[in-house]
Amino acid sequence: MTIGNIIRQLLEERKKVILPGFGNLEAKEGSGKTPEAGKRIDPPGVNIIFDSNISKDDGLLALSLVEKEGLDPEEASQQVLELVDNIKFSLDKGAPSPVAGAGTFDRDDEGKVYFTPDRDWIVEPDQYGLEPMDLPELDQPRVKPYDKKAEPDKKVAPVKEEDPVEPPVKKEEPAEPVETKEAEKPKEAEKPKEA
């Protein structure tokens, strides 16, 4: 297992990964947003964030190398420091610094370091979704805005409250008589005998 795969595993477990003297990586929940300008949609999901403010070594990455790779603790610490030196060296040359199995460190136009996870790494499968998307501007609106002045006045006859409108009643035709046999005819009710 490479050091990049161990970093990836720790981040999937929602642990902060500190790169001594450089910064840390952390998995953070993103709620999704549409900026006020409304020209971009950022879907919800888990983002891997790099923060250069916290860089004091907590030993977690080296300890994970000891546990997973069976390395000596000093050798594991040395590998972590070499990784950090390689990242810094690449960034100082103006080149991105890939970490196999995890992602790539790079600098933006202002010199701020950021981290981009590998494209095949789905940080949170349950929240897998769309990439951020730019919204194109329309040349002209597709729907004309409603203009009440352009609509002709419609005159509506008032309804009197005294004369309620009743729905029309459907007249039913009387059914034709059906012939019955003598035995089926109902008997006349017997009159009670007077005493």
C-alpha positions in Angstrom: 0.0 0.0 0.0 1.4 3.4 -1.0 1.5 6.4 1.3 -1.1 8.0 -0.9 -3.5 5.1 -0.4 -3.0 5.3 3.4 -3.8 9.1 3.2 -6.9 8.3 1.2 -8.0 5.6 3.7 -7.5 7.9 6.7 -9.6 10.7 4.9 -12.3 8.2 4.2 -12.4 7.4 7.9 -12.9 11.2 8.4 -9.5 11.6 10.1 -7.4 14.7 9.6 -4.1 13.9 7.9 -1.3 16.2 8.9 1.7 16.6 6.7 4.4 18.0 9.1 5.6 21.5 8.4 3.3 21.8 5.4 -0.4 21.6 6.3 -3.2 19.1 6.7 -6.0 17.4 4.6 -9.5 17.0 5.9 -12.7 15.6 4.5 -15.5 18.1 5.0 -19.2 17.9 4.2 -20.3 20.5 1.6 -24.0 21.5 1.5 -24.0 22.6 -2.1 -24.6 26.2 -3.1 -25.3 28.6 -5.9 -23.4 31.8 -5.5 -25.3 35.1 -5.6 -24.2 35.8 -9.2 -26.0 32.5 -10.1 -23.5 31.5 -12.7 -22.3 28.3 -11.1 -23.8 25.4 -9.2 -21.8 23.5 -6.6 -23.6 20.2 -5.7 -23.5 18.8 -2.2 -20.9 16.2 -1.3 -17.7 15.6 0.7 -14.7 17.7 -0.3 -11.1 17.2 0.6 -9.8 20.5 1.9 -6.1 21.5 2.4 -5.3 23.9 5.2 -1.8 25.2 5.6 -2.5 26.6 9.1 -2.3 23.3 11.0 1.0 21.6 10.3 2.2 20.3 13.7 2.9 16.6 13.4 0.4 14.4 15.3 2.2 11.2 14.2 -1.0 9.6 12.7 0.3 9.2 9.2 3.6 7.6 10.4 1.7 5.4 12.8 -0.6 4.2 10.0 2.5 3.4 7.9 3.9 1.3 10.8 0.6 -0.6 11.2 -0.2 -1.2 7.5 3.3 -1.6 6.1 5.1 -3.0 9.1 7.8 -0.3 9.0 10.0 0.8 11.8 8.6 4.0 13.4 11.7 6.1 12.5 11.5 4.8 8.9 7.8 5.6 8.7 8.5 9.2 10.0 11.3 9.6 7.4 8.9 8.5 4.6 6.3 11.1 5.7 9.0 13.9 5.8 10.3 12.8 2.3 6.8 13.1 0.9 6.4 16.6 2.3 9.8 17.6 0.9 8.8 16.2 -2.6 5.5 18.1 -2.6 7.2 21.4 -1.5 10.0 21.0 -4.1 7.5 20.4 -7.0 5.3 23.4 -5.9 8.4 25.6 -5.6 9.3 24.8 -9.2 5.7 25.8 -10.3 4.7 22.2 -11.0 1.8 20.2 -9.6 2.8 17.5 -7.1 0.8 14.2 -7.6 0.6 11.8 -4.6 -0.1 8.4 -6.1 -3.4 6.9 -4.8 -4.7 10.2 -3.3 -4.5 13.2 -5.5 -2.5 16.3 -6.5 -1.2 19.4 -4.8 -1.0 22.6 -6.8 -0.9 26.3 -6.4 -3.5 28.8 -7.7 -2.7 32.1 -9.4 -2.3 33.8 -5.9 0.2 31.1 -4.7 -2.3 29.4 -2.4 -1.8 25.6 -2.2 -4.9 23.4 -2.9 -5.5 19.7 -3.2 -7.5 17.9 -5.9 -8.5 14.2 -5.2 -7.9 11.6 -7.9 -10.8 11.6 -10.4 -11.5 7.9 -9.7 -11.8 8.6 -6.0 -15.5 8.9 -5.0 -15.0 10.2 -1.5 -18.6 9.6 -0.4 -20.4 7.1 -2.7 -23.9 7.9 -1.2 -23.4 11.5 -2.2 -21.9 10.9 -5.6 -23.2 13.5 -7.9 -22.5 16.1 -10.4 -19.3 18.1 -10.8 -19.6 21.9 -10.2 -21.2 23.3 -13.3 -21.1 26.8 -14.9 -24.4 28.1 -16.1 -24.4 29.8 -19.5 -26.1 33.1 -19.9 -29.0 33.3 -22.2 -28.9 35.7 -25.1 -32.5 36.7 -24.6 -35.2 35.5 -22.3 -37.2 32.5 -23.5 -40.4 33.7 -21.9 -41.7 37.2 -22.3 -42.3 39.0 -19.0 -46.0 39.5 -18.1 -47.3 42.9 -19.1 -50.7 43.7 -17.7 -51.0 46.8 -19.8 -50.7 44.8 -23.0 -53.7 42.7 -22.1 -57.1 44.0 -23.2 -59.7 44.8 -20.5 -62.1 42.0 -20.0 -65.6 42.8 -18.8 -67.1 40.3 -16.5 -70.8 40.4 -15.7 -71.4 40.6 -11.9 -73.1 37.6 -10.3 -76.1 38.3 -8.0 -75.7 36.6 -4.6 -79.5 36.2 -4.3 -79.8 34.0 -7.4 -77.6 31.0 -6.7 -76.7 29.0 -9.7 -77.8 25.4 -9.5 -76.4 22.6 -11.6 -78.8 21.2 -14.2 -80.7 18.1 -13.0 -80.6 15.1 -15.2 -84.1 13.7 -15.8 -84.4 10.0 -15.5 -86.8 8.1 -17.7 -89.2 5.8 -15.8 -88.3 2.2 -16.2 -90.7 -0.1 -18.1 -92.8 -2.5 -16.0 -91.5 -6.0 -15.9 -93.9 -8.9 -16.0 -93.8 -11.3 -13.1 -95.3 -14.7 -12.5 -98.2 -15.2 -10.1 -96.1 -17.0 -7.5 -93.6 -14.2 -7.5 -96.3 -11.5 -6.8 -96.2 -10.1 -3.3 -99.2 -11.2 -1.1 -101.4 -8.5 0.3 -100.7 -7.8 3.9 -103.1 -9.5 6.1 -105.4 -7.3 8.1 -105.4 -7.9 11.8 -108.6 -9.5 13.1 -110.7 -7.4 15.4 -112.0 -9.1 18.5 
